Every structure is written in structure tokens, then in C-alpha cells.
Amino acid sequence: MSDHPIEGLMKTAMESIKEMVDVNTIVGDPVETPDGTVIIPITRVSCGFAAGGGEFEASVDDNKQNQKGNTHPFGGGSGAGVSVQPVGFLVVGNNQVRLLPVDGNAVVDRIIDVAPQLISQVQSMFASRDHDRYGPQ
């Protein structure tokens, strides 16, 4: 049994999408800085795909020229779209891993990222103040 023409359209479109989008598109190539920190770009990839077609009834003259029996002429098309949006950078260095988001509305993420440092600084402030006031304990 021969393949339907829509299968060829879909196969071509899907192969093109496969060539455009691979894992290196989502997780980029790492870049090492002089201090040994490694920066890895992270992106979001979205894609959509559609295909369609139909068989049309041939006129009497077309059937005489076609000589394919009862097959009808086929008309169809397919299309795809790919969107690549940067998400952030994965920064690996100084015994920690951080995600630096690209989005300007990432204030909450930044606060969560800085919170452990802030808490340790506040604790050390209180500890030094108590040490100055009461002496070593």
C-alpha cells in the first residue's frame, strides 16, 4: 500500500523541526570564565505543528488523463513554528550552583537566592554584638 501524500508532508515538516531543535538549543554550550566559574545558558523552546489536506473529485476529462483508477487528486499543506526564549543562566562556581533568570520580574527569585547570605550576616551581627556586650561565653 502506498503512503498517503499527507504522510510525506508531515514527515518533511517533522524532520525540519528535529533539525532545528536539539538539546543544545535548550541547554547551551558551557562557557568557562577565568576564575573557573562555568556559565550555561538555558532557553525555553516551544513548537507547534499543523498539517491538512483533502482529496478532490476529478472531472471526466481529468480521469481520462490520469489513468490511476479511482484515485482523486490530493491537495494539502503543512506548517510549523518554533519559538526560542531565553530563561536564564546556570552559574556553577565557588561551591554553589545558581540560576540567574533573564526575566526582569524575577525579584522573588533573587530574594530567595540572597536570603541565606542575609540570614548569616544578621546572625553574625547579633553574635558580635553579644560578644562585645557580655564577653566570650
C-alpha positions in Angstrom: 0.0 0.0 0.0 1.5 3.4 -1.0 1.9 6.2 1.5 -0.8 8.9 1.5 0.5 12.3 0.4 -0.2 13.9 3.8 2.3 11.5 5.4 5.0 12.9 3.2 4.1 16.4 4.2 4.1 15.6 7.9 7.4 13.7 7.7 9.1 16.6 6.0 7.9 19.1 8.5 8.8 17.0 11.5 12.3 16.3 10.1 12.8 20.1 9.7 11.7 20.7 13.3 14.0 17.9 14.6 17.0 19.6 12.8 16.2 23.0 14.3 15.6 21.8 17.9 18.0 19.7 19.8 19.2 19.5 23.4 21.9 22.1 22.6 19.2 24.6 21.8 17.7 24.2 25.3 20.8 23.8 27.4 23.5 25.8 25.6 27.3 25.2 25.4 29.0 26.0 28.7 31.4 28.9 28.9 34.2 28.9 31.5 35.3 32.3 33.0 39.0 33.0 34.0 38.1 32.4 37.7 36.8 28.9 36.9 33.1 29.7 37.1 31.1 27.9 34.4 28.1 29.6 32.8 25.4 27.6 31.0 22.7 29.4 29.0 19.1 27.9 29.5 16.3 28.5 27.0 12.7 27.6 26.6 11.7 26.1 23.3 8.0 25.9 22.1 6.9 24.4 18.8 3.6 23.9 17.0 2.7 21.8 14.0 -0.2 21.5 11.7 -0.9 19.5 8.6 -4.0 19.0 6.5 -5.3 18.2 3.1 -8.1 16.8 1.1 -8.9 14.7 -2.0 -10.9 16.4 -4.7 -13.3 14.8 -7.1 -11.8 14.8 -10.6 -13.7 15.9 -13.7 -14.4 13.4 -16.5 -11.6 14.9 -18.6 -9.1 14.6 -15.7 -10.0 10.9 -15.2 -9.2 10.1 -18.8 -5.7 11.8 -18.5 -4.9 10.4 -15.0 -5.3 6.7 -15.7 -4.8 5.9 -12.0 -8.1 4.2 -11.5 -10.4 5.6 -8.8 -7.9 7.9 -7.0 -8.7 11.5 -6.6 -6.3 14.4 -6.8 -4.8 15.5 -3.5 -4.2 19.0 -2.2 -2.6 19.7 1.1 -0.1 21.6 3.2 1.7 21.7 6.4 3.4 24.3 8.6 5.3 24.6 11.8 6.5 27.3 14.1 9.3 27.3 16.7 9.9 29.9 19.5 13.1 30.1 21.4 13.1 32.3 24.5 16.0 32.8 26.9 15.2 31.7 30.5 18.4 32.4 32.4 21.9 31.3 33.1 23.1 28.4 35.3 26.2 29.6 37.1 28.4 26.9 38.7 31.3 28.1 40.8 32.5 28.9 44.3 31.0 25.7 45.7 27.5 26.7 44.6 25.0 26.5 41.8 22.7 29.4 41.0 20.1 30.2 38.3 20.2 33.8 37.2 16.9 34.4 35.4 16.8 36.7 32.4 13.2 37.9 33.2 13.2 41.3 34.7 10.3 40.3 37.0 12.3 37.8 38.9 12.6 39.8 42.2 11.2 36.9 44.3 13.8 34.5 42.8 16.6 36.9 43.6 15.3 37.4 47.2 15.2 33.6 47.7 18.8 33.4 46.2 20.1 36.1 48.6 18.2 35.0 51.7 20.8 32.5 53.1 23.6 35.1 52.9 21.4 37.8 54.6 20.4 35.5 57.4 24.0 34.5 58.1 25.1 38.2 58.1 22.3 39.1 60.6 23.3 36.2 62.8 27.0 37.2 62.8 26.0 40.8 63.6 24.0 39.7 66.7 26.8 37.3 67.7 29.4 40.0 67.6 27.1 42.5 69.4 26.5 39.9 72.2 30.2 39.2 72.3 31.1 42.9 72.8 28.4 43.4 75.4 28.8 40.2 77.5 32.2 39.0 76.6 33.1 35.5 75.3 30.6 32.8 76.5 
